[in-house]
Amino acid sequence: MSTTTVAPATNSPTPTNSRSRVIVASLIGTSIEFYDFYVYATAAVLVFPTLFFANADPTVALLASFAVFGVAFIARPVGSIVFGHFGDRIGRKNTLIASLLTMGIATFLIGVLPASTVSGWHVLAPTFLVILRFAQGFGLGGEWSGAALLATENAPEGRRAIYGTFPQLGAPIGFMIANGLFLILNVTMSTSAFATWGWRIPFLGSAILVAIGLYARFKLVETPAFTKVVETGNVSKLPLGRVFRTSWRQLILGTFIMLATYTLFYLMTTFTLTYGTTPTAAPVGGLGYTREKFLLMLIIGVAFFGIFTLVSGPLAERFGRRKMLLAVTAGILVFGFLFTPLFSAGFAGAQGLLILGFILMGLTFGPMGAVLPELFPANVRYTGSAISYNVSSILGAAVAPFIAVALWKAAEGSTWLVGLYLSAMALITLVALFLSRETRDVDYSENLN
């Protein structure tokens, strides 16, 4: 027996969530997700090697710091299974509250963690850093899909793709908050002050975002689609087993439909920041910009990311998700061949590359809030979309910066191999899109298995 029978609801009017509440509650989690990524990535380079791995060789300390950074990507699929299970069993609202609390508490506690140089914390400090980083990733594993379902399952008819862009806006917003904060800290603090206590401010400040998110989510009512699952007695006892048994094809397609999006995002942010700030005279030369200048260039690019994320929703409604993503992904494939020509064209070329890349990012990332959930029936939708999204994060995001740096070095400072890598990932996504079906007209409530 794979379903749980629940007593039918009464005929009393069903409460609904207001549009403003849906926007805030779905947007806040992904904002924290990307905010966390940037504050942790920056701290992992600037201060964590000396704070938590003080007795190690500098190179070993930096590698250890990046290894801890990668722990979150391992935790995310685990979190997607656990939170997906409860999201499909007990509902979207309570699961989203739990995922946000898990993620928020872990981020805040990193901000108060003693350094390994403090007496008695030589081993405990790095150990707790690993545990808290795992908890961050674990919470994030259930965050995106729940936020996407909250938005799309509350959407009026014919507007799912538009509502699905609400959680997607968290990426540019989180980026701007995190990097804007670091720019302020760089201007107002000395290097020693930042290394001593200033780095803690972004982690502690995340508590503000978490408090706003919790306030919005506690006021939510359950989504209409999940309410119907309950009323019809179709709640799955074991969503993980059911989604692998009945929707294994969608799991594979969803993972690879998201692949080019993830690869593009992490190349446009992590790799370009490394390449842009590496001195031109280095053994493997870069563009030689200061960190502050290139961050400003990135923020300009991310503004286009946000604008075109919003633009993508109406386009996906008008032309269909599949047709639109086929066109955008073909654009990403071509864009990969422009890396070297644009990076070689001075400041205007580099800024143009960032703007064009982030425009494509907005157009491909925006529709994913609707596309991945629409692949799955309502009673396994949380689990299915969460697994696809987070497995793709490993294949497309976790490895992209390392592969890009290796290819950059292999090409002796040129970025043509990095662009080719992006084009190859786009080609894989194109194949997945060709094998998928249009989901615009899927009945979100009736779609059960």
CORTA-V190344 format. One line per field, one symbol per residue. ss: DSSP state (A for helix, B for strand, O for the rest). burial: + if it has 16 or more other ideal C-beta (glycine too) atoms within 10 Angstrom, else -. Layout:
ss = ???
burial = ???
This chain:
ss = OOBBOOOOOOOOOOOOOOAAAAAAAAAAAAAAAAAAAAAAAAAAAAOAAAAAOOOOOAAAAAAAAAAAAAAAAAAAAAAAAAAAAAAAAOOAAAAAAAAAAAAAAAAAAAOOOOOOOOOOOOOAAAAAAAAAAAAAAAAAAAAAAAAAAAAAOOOOOOOAAAAAAAAAAAAAAAAAAAAAAAAAAAAAOOAAAAAAAAOAAAAAAAAAAAAAAAAAAAOOOOOAAAAAAAAOOOBBOOAAAAAAAAOAAAAAAAAAAOAAAAAAAAAAAAAAAAAAAOOOOOOOOOOOOOAAAAAAAAAAAAAAAAAAAAAAAAAAAAAOAAAAAAAAAAAAAAAAOOAAAAAOOAAAAAAAAAAAAAAAAAAAAOOAAAAAAAOOOAAAAAAAAAAAAAAAAAAAAAOAAAAAAAAAAAOOOOOAAAAAAAAAAAAAAAAAAAAOOOOOOOOOOOOOO
burial = ----------------+---+++++++++++++++++++++++++++++++++--+----++-+++-++++++-+++-+++++++++++-++++++++++-++++++++++-+-++----+---++-++--++++++++++++++++++++++++----++++++++++++++++++++-++--++--+----++--++++++-++--++-+++-++--+-+++++++++-+-+++--++-++--++--++-++++++++++++++++++++++++++-------++-+-+--++++++-++-+++-++++++-+++--+++-+++-++--++-++-+++-++-----++++++++++++++++++++++++++++++++++++++++++++++++++-++-+++-++-----++++++++++-++++++-++--+--++-+-++-++-
